[in-house]
Amino acid sequence: MEGVWAGAGRSGGNISHVPQHSDSDSDPECASLPSSIPSAVPVTGESFCDCDSQSEAFCGSLHTAHRGRDCRCGEEDEYFDWVWDDLNKSSATLLSCDNRKVSFHMEYSCGTAAIRGTKELGEGQHFWEIKMTSPVYGTDMMVGIGTSDVDLDKYHHTFCSL
């Protein structure tokens, strides 16, 4: 069974990049490419979420006070074909907004966290839309399609790209 998954972690300080293609092994442009050094500055951007829980996420009350609240995050739909799967997630994840929102590493990141969606790709379906509702930070963020064979909690004490 294949389904969408998401994960967050730190890749040990390594950031992969795709070098420019060259037919020559001695191309000076490729030989002098510097190594990528991760930035400690978070990537910031405009958030889709205007919920009260977004601003209170760092107060420690998110675990209890906001579980039952309905979070719209710019969505007008009343029904969602799939949500994040509460039974197929690693221990460093927190679900909210009727399982439509997942947060990783609420307190401290010491490894990789991951979660699966509740529904696999159907025939003729080639993608899902995933919306980041808060600024993404860290050195590794993954969203993709995977099998049910992956142990989502296997790397909770190791930084690993799934």
N, C-alpha and C positions, 0 to 999 in steps of 0.2 A: 504494500500500500504506500503510495506517495502522497505527500501533503506539504503544505507550506510550513515553514518553521522560521523562527527568528532566534538570534543569539547575540549576546554581548559579552565582551571580555577584554582583556588586554593581551596583546600578542607578544609580550616580552620585549616591547620596544621596537619591534620590526614592522615596517610598513612596506608592503610590496608595491612596486610600480612596474609598468610595462615599458621597457626601453623601445626606442625607435628601431624599426626593422632596418637591417643593413645586410647586403650581400657579401660584405667583406668582414673577415674576422679582425682585421687591423684598422677598421674605421676609427679615426681619432675621436670623432664625436661620441661614439659609444664607449670608447675606452676611458674617456675622461668624465663620465657621468658620476656625480657625487653620490654617496650613500644617503638615503633618506633618514632624517633624524626626526622623530616624533616631537610634536609641540605639546607643551604642558597646558597651553591655552585651550579651553573648551571651544568647540565649533558652535557658534551662536547663530541663531536665525529666528525668523518669525514663527511663533507657535500658533498652531491651529486651535489650541485649547484655551477657552476663556473661563473654565470652571474654577470654583473656589478651591477645589482640591489641588489644582495646579500650583497655586501660590502657597498652599499649606503643606506641600509635599515634603519639605525639609523640617517640619515641626515635630515629626514623630507621631502625629495623630492620624496619619493616612491609613495606617493598618486597621483601625477600628471605625473611625468617624465617617469615612467616605465610601465604604463598601456598597451601601445600598443606594447611594445617590445616582441619579441618571445623568450621564455625561454626554452631551451632544457633540462637542468638538467639531462643530460645523456640519454635522450630518443631519439631514432631514428625514432619512429613512426610519421607518418604524420596525421593520423586520430585516434581519441580517442572515444571509445564507449560511455563514459560518462565523464562529468566534474562536478565541483562543481556548484550548482544551485544558481545563483545570486538572484532569487526571494525567496529562502528559506534559509535565513541566519540571524543570529542575527546582531545587529548594530555594534558590536566590531570585525567584520571580514572585511578583505580586500582581494579581488580577483585580481589575475594578471595572466599573461601567458595564455591568452585565457580561463580563468576560470579553469585552471589546477592546480593552486597554490593558497592556502588560507593561510593568515597570521592572527593570532589572537592577539588582544590587542596590537596594534602598539605603543600606547603611555603609557597606564597605565591600569593595570587589577584591576577592582573593582567588578568582578563577573565572571560568566561563559558565554563563547561565543560558538556558535555551528553553523553548516551548514549541509545541506543535499546535496547529489549527485543528478544528473538529471535523473538517471535511476534506476529502481528497479531490484532486482535479477530476472533473467529469469529462466525458467524451466531447471533444470539440472545444473544451475550455483550456486556455493556454496561460492564463495569468490570474492573479488576484491583485487588487490594489491595496497597498499597505501605506498608511499615512503615519509619519513620525509626528507626534503631537507635542513633543518638547525638544529642546535642543539636544543633539546627539553629541556625546563627548567620549573620551577615551581613545584608545588606539585600534579598536577593532569592533565593528558592528556588522552583523551578517543577517541577511534575509534571503531565504532560498527555498528550494524544494528538496525534500529528503525522504528517506524510507522510515518505516516504523522500527527498523532494526537498530537504530542508533539509540544508545543509552544517554538520555539528556542530562543526567547527573554525573556522568563519568568524569568530567573535567571540572568539577566544582572547586577543586584546589589547584588547578593547573590552567594556565592561559593557553588557549588553543583555538585555531580557526576550524570550525566544523566543516 
